[in-house]
């Protein structure tokens, strides 16, 4: 069976979503330290995902202010303050317990 444009596009979207999820998890757990330089080729190799989905994931993460894309210089993990970490862990905890969208305060 020859892949169609639609099946290739769907595959790329799912790879992009998977890359986004995995990179975000590494940022939240501080496996990727704030201020550290991100290398697309290294992330691609580490995650086993092509560079285009990695690039798309990085763009999504920059929209959430989790990374900073510096044109012609690279991409770095944004500094996270205590409030940012609290929000991220709160979201992570609520997803893990099935208590979506309900805050404690």
PyMOL commands that set and color helices and strands:
alter all, ss='L'
color gray80, all
select helices_A, chain A and resi 5-28+40-47+51-63+82-97
alter helices_A, ss='H'
color red, helices_A
select strands_A, chain A and resi 37-38+67-70+74-77
alter strands_A, ss='S'
color yellow, strands_A
deselect
rebuild
show_as cartoon
